[in-house]
Amino acid sequence: MRLLTMLQMLGVLVMAAGMPRLFHGLPEGHLDNGVVVVGYVLMRISMIVLWLRAARHDPGCRALSLRMAGLLIVAQLGWIAMATSHLSLAGLVASYIALLLLETMGMWWVAKRHGPMRWHAHHLAERFGLLAIITFGEGIIGTMAAIEAVASSQGWTLDVGMIGLAGLSLTVGMWWVYFAVPDAELLHARRRKMLGWSYGHIVVYAAIAGTGAGLHVAAYFVEGKSQLDLTATVLSMAVPIGVYLIAVFALLNYCAPGRHPLHVFLLLGSAALLAITVAMAASGFSLNACLLALMLVPWVTVVGYELLGHRHIAQLVAEAEAEQH
């Protein structure tokens, strides 16, 4: 298991190394995706072996595990064929979409037809939560690295301090929001939701990382090295924050479906504050003023959770557990 985990980590490193080559060709209308595909296939080889181990050691899930491994083998052959062919940019994009759908929807179809899978809800919720913490931490570290670079050339100004404060406030607020949702309890009661919930985290993680990237953009703006104006700089932070909140609430509603007026109210409040922040930037307010407004956005949900939301979520968990029994 540890060796296969190391192989997955190697795949991630190879993918990261190939990202610059992937995007450098975009202005010429092509994607140099060979290195990225090699890294991805390395990761999936590890997953194929894990499914084969599951087939060997768990006879009750043998058919499911073998079909999952077979699906991934077919998908990896597709990725390799795509990377070695000379497709146009449109063809590459279409191939990407088709192969991603093959893996995601294919796994869902196999699980539905030959399942159910034997998920351990509390363990998986913990694993996903730890990955969220790592992503939050990367945002903090990246923000500090960016503002230290600015401070080394300009000194510790109010602008630099505000970026650090905004990064901390946003990260803590988003972290609070994420762990306000009792994913383990909901998934334990509604195990059929596991696959959709896990793939939905792709959006959550991307939004967390995007917020950190937006804080980098703000640091470049202060340093005078950005080609973006103030409005675009604020949008680079506001958009991923909005996507993050929508994704978290969408996953909660997916695991606990129904009409939840409180969720709508909190989302509308957050959206209004985001719109106000962008309007402030467009109206000529300073970056510091925009950051002060922006860093409060996740705290709308935090305050709503502490005042009313925790009771509502406890009721959702109770309903899910009653439905299970």
ABEGO torsion letter per residue (X at the ends): XAAAAAAAAAAAAAAAAAAAAAAAAAAAGBBBAAAAAAAAAAAAAAAAAAAAAAAAABAAAAAAAAAAAAAAAAAAAAAAAAAABBBBAAAAAAAAAAAAAAAAAAAAAAAAAAOBBBBBAAAAAAAAAAAAAAAAAAAAAAAAAAAAAAAAAAEBBAAAAAAAAAAAAAAAAAAAAAAABBAAAAAAABAAAAAAAAAAAAAAAAAAAAAAAAAAAAAAAAAGABABBAAAAAAAAAAAAAAAAAAAAAAAAAABBEBBAAAAAAAAAAAAAAAAAAAAAAAGBBAAAAAAAAAAAAAAAAAAAAAAAAAAAAAAAAAAAAAAX
